[in-house]
Amino acid sequence: MKLTANNPNRKSWLDVSKDSDFPIQNIPFGVFITKDDIITIGTRIGDYAIDLGALHQLGYFEGIPLTDDIFLQDSLNDFIADGRKTWRLVRNRIAELFDVTKSGLRDHKEHKAEIIFRMKEVEMLLPVSVGDYTDFYASKEHATNVGTLFRDPENALMPNWLHVPIGYHGRSSSIIPSGTPVRRPYGQSKPAEGTNTPGFGPSKLLDFELEMAFITTDSNTLGDRIAIEEAEEYIFGMVLFNDWSARDIQAWEYQPLGPFLGKNFASTISPWIVTLDALEPFRTDNPKQVHEPLPYLKVDGQKSYDIKLQVGIQPEGKEETVVANSNFKYMYWTMVQQLAHHTVNGCPVEAGDMMGSGTISGPTKDSYGSMLELSWRGQNPIKLNDGSERKFINDNDTVIMRAYCENDERRIGFGECTGKVLPAIPFKK
């Protein structure tokens, strides 16, 4: 099916700035609540939120096999489960309706009043009900940096890392939409030197992790697997992802079973899911892999995307300081490899499941995706524009992440993924 929604020459009759993350070629999907307290599934063009529930009820999706209530829900799960053919039909239709040359909806004042809202008039919600969440550890630079900091630099990567996408199952209940404050977590930490009793209290080493995540659709039943050649068919789209991390809690607990309380207190996602179809023009190669992957992980063609990433820290009442600029294309293990590996043992994947890339770090110091690396475990504090310094994240700091693709024809972005750190809630003995 032709992706007419991706036509780079198409313009919208809605006003869209040149540097917008959401031109008519993007057409992401999300869930929002309107000023009338109605929850609906929608899309975005420029600074306008578009109510797809109202659009459907008014007959604008005629000819596309959709249930009457497909967009009148509080999550995208059922729409995602309909599969790629439906996603493409819907995106193509939306692009056609909002094309500057099409007068149908453009000239219908009453319909536009029901369908179109300013972004400041709506509140974004979680786009999917996340049934399961898996986080990978797939950036070679990040894994090497962490291995260097905590182990022998000569053996920074564990022997399995270059052969298998490493991952762990996270906690879906603490995934939150952009803008939701994050409480500094409590937990145990390594005993002070000369003692045997662990520390306990608010994390002193709170960190961000710059990641992307992909959302899956229904794919395989228990015992079945997804072939790597088919994996893209089961990936709906991507979000920007801040997988907050309490480094001191994590360092004490992670052996022998891996991350737990140091990771599951909060994970922030951007509210708009950008489809793989919208990202199609920005395909690129992933880094050359050291060892030829086993056949079930061997990819053919370009399976990564040139997505520019940025992280800023904004102290309360002060200006933001950009502390990192990176790119999704640095990921060693691609999404299709991650999904193929995740299901090779017969693990079932469902609509709305989320899989994090793991921290994305590039080859230069300013492209590292965490404060752990940027400050090199606190040895090299980062100086902010207000003159203060950060080894890790302070209370009342806001972490701001951005992601976008750009070429000579268009810019496709994800918007912002933000979270303000609030002081820990005092522990009641």
N, C-alpha and C positions, 0 to 999 in steps of 0.2 A: 504494500500500500504506500502510495506516494505521501511524503511528509510535506503537504502544502503549507502547513503552519510554519515551516522553517524558511519560507521564501524571504531572502534577505532584502528584497525590494519592497516588501509589504509595509505600509504605514497605516496607523490607526487614526480614526476620527476623534479618539480621545487624545488629550494633550499629554505627550510623553517627552521628557527632557532627554537630550542626547546621551547623557551619562547615567541614565536610569538602568538599574539592574533588571527591570521588568518591561522590556519592549514587547511589542505584539508577537515577536518570535519566541518569547519565553513561554508564557502561559503555564505557570506552575499551578499546583493544587494545594489547598489548605482548608482549614476550618476556622470560621470566625463567628462571633456573636454581634448582632447588629444593635443599633441604638434602640430598637424596639424589643430587645432581649430575645431575638430569634437566633437560634444556632443553625448555621447552614454551611454547606460545602461551597467553596468558591475558588476563583482564580484572581489574578491581579494583572493589570496593565498600567504601567506608570504608577501614579499615586492613587489609583482607583481599585477598590475591591469590588468584584463582580459576583453577585449571588447566583450560583448555578441552579439552586433549587427553584428560585423564581423564574429563571430563564427557561428551565425545563417545563414548569407548570404553564407557562405562557406559550408553549408549543415550538420553541426555537430549536429543539433537538429532534424534530419530526424526521422519521426515517432511520434513526439510530436505535437499535434494540436496547432500550433502557427501562428498568422498572420505574414505576411512578414515583417511588420514594428514594431513588438511588442517591439523590443529592440532599435529601431532607433528613440527614443523619448527623450524629456528632463525631463521626470519624470517617475516614476514606476507605476503611477496610473492605467494604462490599464492592465499591467501585474498583479498587485495586484488584480484587478477586475476579473481576470480569475479564481481565487479560488485556494484552497489548493492542489487539485489534480495536477494542472499545476505546482505550485511551487515545489512540491515534484518531479515530473518528471524531471524538469529542474535541480534541485540540484543533483539528482541522476546521470543525464547524465554528468554534469560538473565534478563530483567526478570520474566518470568512465574515462572521457577523460584525466584527469590529474593524474590518477593512475600510479605509477611507473612501473606497469607491462603492461601498454597499450602503444603500439608504434605508433599508427596512427598519432595523432597530434604531439607527441613528436619528431618524425623523419621527420616531414614536415617543413623544414626550412622556406619556403616562407609563409606558413600559420601562423607560429608562429610569424613572423615579423609583420603581420597584426593584430594579436590578442593580443599579450602580450606586456605590457609596464612596465617599472619600475615606482614605485609610485612617484618618484621625477619628472617624465616626465608628470604627469597628474595633473589637478586641480579638486578637489572634489567640487561638487555642491550640492544643496538641493536634496535629493533623491526623494521627493514627492512634488506635488503641494498640500499644505495643505488647504483643503476647510474649515474645521472647526477644532477648537482646544479647548479642555476642559482640565482644570487643576483640579485635585482632591486634597484633604487635608486628606490623608489616613494613615499617620504615627501617631500612638498613642503617641509615645514619643515626636514627634515634636509638636503635638497639645497640649499635656500636658505642654511642656516647654513654648510655646507661651501663653497659658492660665495662667500659673503661673506668667509670666513676666508682663502681661497686665491686669490680673484680680485677683480674689481671688484664691490663691493656693489650697484651699480646694474645689473649684469648677472650676478647670482648664478646664475641658471638658464641653462643652455645653450639655444640656440634650439629644439633638438629635444625638450627634456624635457617640455614641456606637450602634446606630440603623440604620444609613443610611450613605452611602458614600457621604461626602460633596464635592461639586465641584462648579466651576464657568466657564463661557465661556470666554476664552482669545482671543487674537488678533492674527490671523494666519499670517497677513502681516508682522509682525516683527519677525517671526521665521527665524533664520539665520544659515548657516552651520559653523561648527567649523573653527576657524581661522579668522573669521570676527571680526574686532574691534568693540567695543561697546562705544558709546558716553555717558558720564555721563548726565543723564536727568535733565531738569528743571521741576519745579512744585511748587505748594503751600505746605506749611507746617504749623504746629500748631502755633497759635499766641504765641509770647513770653509772659512770665508771666507779668501781669499788663497791657496788651494791648488787643485790639479786632481785630487787623489787622493781617491776616495771613502773614507768611513769604513767600518770593518768590525768587527762585534762584536755582542753581545747588544742587542736592541732596547731603547731607553731610553724609548720612548713606546708601551708596550703598553696596549691599549684593549679594552673590550668593545663589542659592538654589540647592542642590544636589538632582537630580531626575532622574528617568527613564521615558520613554514614550513609549506607544505602538501605532502601526499603524494598522488601520482597513481596511477591504475590504467592498464591497457592501454587505448589509445585509438585512435590512428591509425597507419596504415602509412606508410612513406616516400613522400613526395609528396602525402599527404593532409593535411587540416587539421581542427581542431576549431572548429565554429561557436560563437560566444559564447553563443548560446541553449542550447547543450548542455554547456557547459564544466563545470557543477557535477556532472553525471553522472560525470565522470572524476576528481573530487577525493574521496579517501577520508576525509581528515581533516587535523588540524593538530597541530603540536608547538610548544613554546616553543624559541627558538633563540638562542644566543649565538655570533655570528660574530666570533670574536676577530680583532683587527687590530693589526698593528705599524705605527704611523703613520709612523715615520721610514723604515722599509724601503719602505713603500708610496709615500711622497712622492718617493723617488728613482727608483722603477722604473715608475710607472704611466703615464707618457707615453712612447710614443704608444698603447700597446695595453691599458692598464688594469691591474687588480690581478693580482698573481702571488704572490711569496713572502711579501709582507706580509699575505696573507689565507689561504694554503692550509696553514698549519702546524697549525691546530686549529679545529674548529667543534663546539660542544656542543649537543646536543638533549635535551629532556625525554623520558623513556622511554615515556610513555603517549601514544598517538595518540588524540586526541579527535575523534570523527566529526563531519562537518558536520551530520548528523541531530541529534546531541546539542546542537549550537549553534543549531539552528533557532529557538528562542524568543528569541534575542538578535540577530536581524537588525537592521541599521540602515542609514541612508544613509551613503555616503562623501561627502567634501567635494565641493561643486559644482565641476565642472571648468571651467577658464578658457575653453578652446576646445571646441566640440562635437567629440567624437571622430569619427574616420573610421567609416563604417558597420560595419566588422568589429569595432570596439571599443566600439560603442554598447550600453549596458546598459539593461535595463528592470527596474524594481523595486529592492528593497533587496538589495545584493550584498556588504555589509560586515557586520561583527559588533562588538558592544560588548564588547570583551575588555579588562578592566583589567590593566595591566602595572606591575610594580614591580622595581626593581633595588636591591640592597644590596651593600655592601662590608664584609667582615669580616676585619680583620687577625688574624694568628695569635694565639690565646689571648685575643682581645678581643671585645667585643660588636659586633654588626652595626650599620651606619649605613645607613639608606635614603637613597639619593642621587637617585632619580628615580621618578616616578609618571607613567605615560603611558597610552595606549589605542590598540588596534589600529584603531579607527574613524577615526583621523586619516589613514590611508593614502589617498593621492590616487588611485593605480591599484589596482583591486581584483584579487582572485585570478583571477576569470573573465577579466578583461581581460589579465592576465599570461599565462594559459594560451592564450587565443585568439591573442595576439600571438606567443607562442613557437612556435606551430605553423602560422602563416599562410604560412610559406615551405615547408611540407611536412616540417618536422622531426618525427620520430616520438617519442612519449612512451610510457614503459613503466611497468608496475606497480612501485612502490617508488621511482620518481624523486622527488626532493625539490626544492622551489622556495622559496627564502628571500624574504621580503618586502622585504629591505633594512632599514636602521636605521629604527626607528619613533620619531619625535620629534613632540611636540605643540607648541602655540602658546606655552607658557610656559617659562621657563628651567628650572623643576623637572621638566619633562616631556621634556627632551631625552634621547635614547637612546644617548649615548656620552660618554665623558670628554672627548673632543675638543671637544664642544659645551658640556658642563656646566662645564668649566674654561676654556672659550673659548681653546683652544689653549695652555693652561697659564698664561694671564694671570690667571685668577681661581681659585686652588686651592680645592678642596672640603675643608672641615674635618670630620673624623670625630669620633664620640663620645668617642674616647680622647684627643682633643686633637691628634692628628697631622693632617697635610694630604696631599691627593693631587691632583696634576695629571693623572697617569695611574695605572696599576695597578702596585703594588710586588710584589716577590717575597714569597711566602707569604700574600698576600691571597687570600681566597676571594670570588668574585663569585657572588651569589645572585639569580636571577631568578624571578619568580612571575607567574602569569597566571590570571585567573578571570573568569567572567561571573556576574552576580547580579541577580535581580529579587525581587519580593515572594514568589514561589513557590519559587524554588530557587537554588542556586549550583552552577555547573559549572566545574571548574577543571582545570588541567594539572599541578598539583604544582610542584615546584621544578626548576630547571635550574641546577646548580652546577658550579663548576670552581675549583680552587685552583692558583695560579700557582707553579711551582717554578723555582728558579734555572736559568739556561742551563747546558747541558753544555759544559764548556770545550772550545774548538776545538783539535784536534790538528793542528799544522803538518806 
